[in-house]
Amino acid sequence: MSTQLGDSAKKPNTVNPVKVTTQTVVDMKHRGEAISMLTAYDFTMAKLIDAAGIDIILVGDSASNVMAGFETTLPITLDHMIYHTSCVVRGVDRALVVADLPFMSYQVTTKEALISAGRMMKEAGAHAVKLEGGTPIVNTVRRIVDAGIPVMGHLGLTPQSIYKFGTYKVRATENQEADQLLEDARKLEDAGCFGLVLEKIPSKLSKMVTESLSIPTIGIGAGSHCDGQVLVSHDMLGLNKDFHPRFLRRYADLHNTVVGAVSSYVQDVKSRDFPNEKEQYN
């Protein structure tokens, strides 16, 4: 079992050079091999995460929060997401890159959704797109998949609907919502989704969903029964110190590392210790 903070003695995972595809992750489910997934929003972070052996990189609309400083995911635009995704794709050799379609880029019409997904694939180079929602977007998923674009679904707590929910509390704790979620999951699989994110739902429900589907489930705050797990990299690495949900495990404390390093740099500049003679040209 891994420690709460990073162990400097650990070596990076041995990376399988074979490219991860949508079929790869489906096969992983059927082999019982857990699927690892993290977010990235830029070239450098994507390159580091990919080198460590991650299976899927999600270019999440959480970029709205961690990169742009917005309170919710709603303000980020399709053009913003295309930019972030293109940066990530250039840093990846192995991982499957899945990009979120942002709020109101796919909800109005299936035609608009297809155009948005097509731009994400063509302009950004994404390998797949992710959409939030259940029954209302089933026809949208089907149209995008029919065009040859892989789709990952997302059920449970769907951040683009935060003003509808009014809270970030655990979803589907009541029978009616749980039954609807299970039905939605089956409909999304039938529509052609290759995988499904389950966010902040009871562990027993995620177990039911996972066992009822032939496509993999990726959990975030959904317990250990999912086929894989995803976290926001900035949270997992301890860059963000203000987010403390039960499901988050911090594997490093980069907030203090970065602040300490910058503080040392400032002191060295102020004392004129940097640059020294070895760090300048004669």
C-alpha positions as CSV (number, residue, x, y, z in Angstrom):
1,M,0.0,0.0,0.0
2,S,1.3,3.4,-0.9
3,T,2.3,6.1,1.6
4,Q,0.4,9.4,2.0
5,L,3.5,11.4,0.8
6,G,5.9,10.6,-2.0
7,D,8.8,8.3,-1.3
8,S,12.0,9.5,-2.9
9,A,13.3,6.0,-2.9
10,K,10.6,4.9,-5.3
11,K,11.5,4.5,-8.9
12,P,9.1,5.4,-11.8
13,N,6.9,2.7,-13.1
14,T,8.3,0.6,-15.9
15,V,6.5,2.0,-18.9
16,N,5.0,-0.3,-21.5
17,P,5.9,1.4,-24.8
18,V,2.7,0.2,-26.5
19,K,0.2,3.1,-26.9
20,V,-2.9,3.0,-24.7
21,T,-6.1,3.0,-26.7
22,T,-9.8,2.9,-25.9
23,Q,-9.7,-0.9,-26.6
24,T,-6.7,-1.2,-24.2
25,V,-8.7,0.1,-21.3
26,V,-11.7,-2.1,-22.1
27,D,-9.3,-5.1,-22.2
28,M,-7.8,-4.1,-18.9
29,K,-11.3,-4.3,-17.3
30,H,-11.8,-7.8,-18.6
31,R,-8.3,-8.8,-17.3
32,G,-9.0,-7.4,-13.9
33,E,-6.2,-4.9,-14.3
34,A,-6.8,-1.6,-12.5
35,I,-6.7,1.6,-14.7
36,S,-4.8,4.7,-13.6
37,M,-6.0,8.2,-14.6
38,L,-4.8,11.7,-13.7
39,T,-5.5,15.2,-15.0
40,A,-3.0,17.4,-16.9
41,Y,-3.5,20.7,-18.6
42,D,0.0,21.6,-20.0
43,F,2.9,20.1,-21.9
44,T,5.3,19.7,-18.9
45,M,2.9,18.1,-16.5
46,A,1.6,15.8,-19.2
47,K,5.2,14.7,-20.1
48,L,6.0,13.9,-16.4
49,I,2.7,12.0,-15.8
50,D,3.1,10.0,-19.1
51,A,6.7,9.1,-18.2
52,A,5.5,7.7,-14.9
53,G,3.3,5.2,-16.6
54,I,-0.2,6.6,-16.3
55,D,-2.8,4.9,-18.4
56,I,-5.2,7.8,-19.2
57,I,-4.6,11.5,-19.0
58,L,-7.8,13.6,-18.6
59,V,-7.7,17.1,-19.8
60,G,-10.5,18.1,-17.5
61,D,-12.6,21.2,-17.5
62,S,-11.3,21.4,-13.9
63,A,-8.7,23.6,-15.7
64,S,-11.3,26.3,-15.1
65,N,-10.5,25.9,-11.3
66,V,-6.9,25.0,-11.0
67,M,-5.4,26.8,-14.0
68,A,-7.8,29.8,-14.4
69,G,-8.9,30.3,-10.8
70,F,-12.7,30.2,-11.4
71,E,-15.0,28.9,-8.7
72,T,-16.7,26.4,-11.0
73,T,-16.0,24.6,-14.3
74,L,-18.7,26.5,-16.1
75,P,-16.7,29.6,-17.4
76,I,-14.1,27.6,-19.4
77,T,-14.8,27.6,-23.2
78,L,-14.3,25.1,-26.0
79,D,-11.4,27.2,-27.4
80,H,-9.7,27.1,-23.9
81,M,-10.1,23.3,-23.7
82,I,-8.7,22.9,-27.2
83,Y,-5.7,24.9,-26.3
84,H,-5.0,22.9,-23.1
85,T,-5.6,19.6,-24.8
86,S,-3.2,20.4,-27.7
87,C,-0.5,21.2,-25.1
88,V,-1.1,17.9,-23.3
89,V,-1.1,15.8,-26.5
90,R,2.3,17.2,-27.5
91,G,3.8,15.9,-24.2
92,V,2.4,12.4,-24.4
93,D,4.0,9.3,-25.9
94,R,1.9,6.5,-24.4
95,A,-1.2,7.5,-22.4
96,L,-4.7,7.8,-23.8
97,V,-5.7,11.5,-23.8
98,V,-9.4,12.2,-23.0
99,A,-10.6,15.7,-23.1
100,D,-13.7,17.2,-21.5
101,L,-16.2,18.9,-23.6
102,P,-17.0,22.1,-21.6
103,F,-20.4,23.4,-20.5
104,M,-22.8,24.4,-23.3
105,S,-20.5,22.9,-26.0
106,Y,-22.7,19.8,-26.4
107,Q,-26.0,20.4,-24.5
108,V,-28.0,22.4,-27.1
109,T,-28.1,20.2,-30.2
110,T,-26.5,16.9,-31.3
111,K,-25.1,18.7,-34.3
112,E,-23.4,21.3,-32.1
113,A,-22.1,18.5,-29.9
114,L,-20.6,16.7,-32.9
115,I,-18.9,19.8,-34.2
116,S,-17.4,20.5,-30.7
117,A,-16.2,16.9,-30.5
118,G,-14.8,17.0,-34.0
119,R,-12.9,20.2,-33.2
120,M,-11.4,18.6,-30.1
121,M,-10.1,15.7,-32.1
122,K,-9.0,17.6,-35.2
123,E,-7.6,20.8,-33.7
124,A,-6.3,19.5,-30.4
125,G,-5.4,15.9,-31.3
126,A,-7.5,14.4,-28.4
127,H,-7.9,10.6,-28.5
128,A,-11.4,10.8,-27.0
129,V,-13.9,13.2,-25.4
130,K,-15.8,13.1,-22.1
131,L,-19.4,14.3,-21.6
132,E,-21.4,14.7,-18.4
133,G,-24.9,13.4,-18.0
134,G,-27.2,10.4,-18.5
135,T,-30.4,9.8,-20.4
136,P,-30.7,13.4,-21.8
137,I,-27.4,13.1,-23.7
138,V,-27.7,9.5,-24.9
139,N,-28.6,10.5,-28.4
140,T,-25.7,13.0,-28.4
141,V,-23.3,10.3,-27.4
142,R,-24.6,8.0,-30.1
143,R,-24.2,10.6,-32.8
144,I,-20.6,11.4,-31.8
145,V,-19.7,7.8,-31.6
146,D,-21.3,7.1,-35.0
147,A,-18.9,9.7,-36.4
148,G,-15.9,7.7,-35.2
149,I,-15.1,9.7,-32.1
150,P,-14.7,7.7,-28.8
151,V,-16.8,9.0,-25.9
152,M,-16.3,8.5,-22.1
153,G,-19.4,9.2,-20.0
154,H,-19.6,10.8,-16.5
155,L,-22.3,10.2,-13.9
156,G,-22.9,10.9,-10.2
157,L,-21.7,14.4,-9.2
158,T,-21.4,16.2,-12.5
159,P,-19.7,19.6,-11.8
160,Q,-21.2,21.3,-14.9
161,S,-24.6,20.9,-13.1
162,I,-23.5,22.3,-9.8
163,Y,-26.1,25.0,-9.8
164,K,-28.8,22.5,-10.4
165,F,-27.5,20.3,-7.5
166,G,-26.7,23.3,-5.3
167,T,-24.1,21.3,-3.4
168,Y,-21.0,19.1,-3.8
169,K,-22.4,16.4,-1.5
170,V,-22.4,12.7,-2.4
171,R,-25.0,11.8,-5.1
172,A,-27.3,8.9,-5.5
173,T,-27.7,8.1,-1.8
174,E,-31.4,7.6,-2.2
175,N,-32.9,4.7,-4.1
176,Q,-34.6,6.7,-6.8
177,E,-31.4,8.6,-7.9
178,A,-29.4,5.4,-7.5
179,D,-31.8,3.4,-9.8
180,Q,-31.7,6.3,-12.3
181,L,-27.9,6.3,-12.3
182,L,-27.7,2.6,-12.9
183,E,-30.2,2.9,-15.8
184,D,-28.2,5.9,-17.2
185,A,-25.0,3.9,-17.1
186,R,-26.5,1.1,-19.1
187,K,-27.9,3.5,-21.6
188,L,-24.5,5.2,-22.1
189,E,-22.9,1.8,-22.7
190,D,-25.6,1.0,-25.2
191,A,-25.0,4.3,-26.9
192,G,-21.3,3.4,-27.4
193,C,-19.3,4.9,-24.5
194,F,-16.0,3.1,-24.0
195,G,-15.8,4.0,-20.4
196,L,-17.6,5.8,-17.6
197,V,-16.4,8.2,-14.8
198,L,-18.3,7.8,-11.5
199,E,-17.9,10.8,-9.2
200,K,-18.8,10.9,-5.5
201,I,-21.3,8.2,-5.2
202,P,-21.7,5.4,-2.6
203,S,-19.2,2.6,-3.0
204,K,-22.0,-0.1,-3.0
205,L,-23.6,1.7,-6.0
206,S,-20.4,2.0,-7.9
207,K,-19.9,-1.8,-7.4
208,M,-23.3,-2.5,-8.9
209,V,-22.6,-0.2,-11.8
210,T,-19.2,-1.7,-12.5
211,E,-20.4,-5.3,-12.3
212,S,-23.4,-4.5,-14.7
213,L,-21.2,-3.0,-17.4
214,S,-18.8,-4.5,-19.9
215,I,-17.0,-1.1,-20.2
216,P,-14.6,0.2,-17.5
217,T,-15.7,2.5,-14.7
218,I,-13.2,5.1,-13.4
219,G,-14.0,6.4,-9.9
220,I,-13.3,9.6,-8.1
221,G,-14.8,9.5,-4.6
222,A,-16.7,6.3,-5.7
223,G,-14.8,3.7,-3.7
224,S,-12.6,0.8,-4.5
225,H,-14.9,-1.3,-6.7
226,C,-14.4,0.7,-9.9
227,D,-12.2,-0.6,-12.6
228,G,-9.9,2.4,-12.2
229,Q,-9.3,5.7,-10.3
230,V,-8.8,9.3,-11.3
231,L,-7.6,12.3,-9.3
232,V,-6.8,15.9,-10.2
233,S,-3.0,16.0,-10.4
234,H,-2.7,19.3,-8.6
235,D,-4.6,17.9,-5.6
236,M,-2.8,14.6,-5.6
237,L,0.6,16.3,-5.7
238,G,-0.2,18.7,-2.9
239,L,0.0,21.8,-5.1
240,N,-3.5,22.7,-3.9
241,K,-3.7,23.0,-0.1
242,D,-7.3,24.2,0.1
243,F,-9.1,21.0,-1.0
244,H,-9.6,18.2,1.6
245,P,-12.3,15.7,0.5
246,R,-12.3,12.3,2.0
247,F,-11.4,10.6,-1.2
248,L,-8.2,12.6,-1.8
249,R,-4.8,11.0,-1.0
250,R,-1.8,13.4,-1.3
251,Y,1.3,11.7,-2.6
252,A,3.5,14.7,-2.3
253,D,3.7,18.2,-0.7
254,L,4.7,20.3,-3.7
255,H,3.1,23.4,-2.3
256,N,5.7,23.7,0.5
257,T,8.4,22.5,-1.8
258,V,7.7,25.2,-4.4
259,V,7.2,28.0,-1.8
260,G,10.4,27.0,-0.1
261,A,12.4,27.0,-3.3
262,V,11.1,30.4,-4.4
263,S,11.8,31.8,-1.0
264,S,15.4,30.6,-1.2
265,Y,15.7,32.1,-4.7
266,V,14.4,35.5,-3.4
267,Q,16.8,35.5,-0.5
268,D,19.8,34.6,-2.8
269,V,18.8,37.4,-5.3
270,K,18.4,39.9,-2.5
271,S,21.7,39.0,-0.9
272,R,23.4,39.1,-4.4
273,D,24.5,35.5,-3.8
274,F,22.9,34.6,-7.1
275,P,24.3,34.5,-9.7
276,N,27.8,33.7,-8.4
277,E,31.0,33.6,-10.6
278,K,30.3,30.0,-11.8
279,E,26.8,31.1,-13.0
280,Q,27.8,33.9,-15.3
281,Y,29.7,34.4,-18.5
282,N,33.1,36.1,-18.6
